[in-house]
Amino acid sequence: MYKPVLGDGVPRLRPISMTDAPAHRAGEDAELVRWPSGRPGTPASVRAYIGRAIAH
């Protein structure tokens, strides 16, 4: 399946993948945890979130 990479020469955007799970968890801070779920993500919950994002 073709997955486009969008960019303008500076930042590049690509579709999320399961390999992003560790970085997603590492980037959680108090505000991020507070609003979406109210608790820090676990490895399993982050993989589930990414799986749902990929499915849509």
C-alpha positions as CSV (number, residue, x, y, z in Angstrom):
1,M,0.0,0.0,0.0
2,Y,1.3,3.4,-0.9
3,K,1.8,5.7,2.1
4,P,2.5,9.3,1.1
5,V,5.0,11.4,2.9
6,L,4.0,15.1,3.0
7,G,6.6,17.8,3.5
8,D,7.9,21.1,2.3
9,G,11.6,20.6,2.9
10,V,11.6,21.2,6.6
11,P,9.5,18.8,8.7
12,R,8.2,15.7,7.1
13,L,4.9,14.0,7.9
14,R,4.2,10.3,7.5
15,P,1.5,8.0,8.6
16,I,1.8,6.7,12.2
17,S,3.1,3.2,12.7
18,M,3.6,0.7,15.5
19,T,7.3,1.7,15.6
20,D,6.2,5.1,16.9
21,A,4.8,3.6,20.1
22,P,8.0,4.1,22.3
23,A,8.4,7.8,21.1
24,H,4.6,8.4,21.7
25,R,4.9,7.2,25.3
26,A,8.2,9.1,25.8
27,G,6.5,12.3,24.7
28,E,3.7,12.1,27.2
29,D,3.7,15.0,29.7
30,A,1.3,16.0,32.5
31,E,-1.0,18.0,30.0
32,L,-1.1,15.2,27.4
33,V,-2.0,12.6,30.0
34,R,-4.6,14.9,31.7
35,W,-6.7,15.6,28.6
36,P,-7.0,12.5,26.4
37,S,-7.2,9.7,28.9
38,G,-6.4,10.9,32.4
39,R,-3.6,8.5,32.9
40,P,-0.2,7.6,31.3
41,G,-0.3,5.2,28.4
42,T,0.9,1.7,28.8
43,P,2.7,-0.1,26.0
44,A,-0.5,-2.1,25.3
45,S,-2.8,1.0,25.3
46,V,-0.5,3.0,23.0
47,R,-0.3,0.1,20.5
48,A,-4.1,-0.2,20.7
49,Y,-4.4,3.6,20.0
50,I,-2.0,3.3,17.1
51,G,-3.9,0.3,15.7
52,R,-7.2,2.3,15.8
53,A,-5.5,5.2,14.1
54,I,-4.1,3.0,11.3
55,A,-7.5,1.3,10.8
56,H,-9.2,4.7,10.1
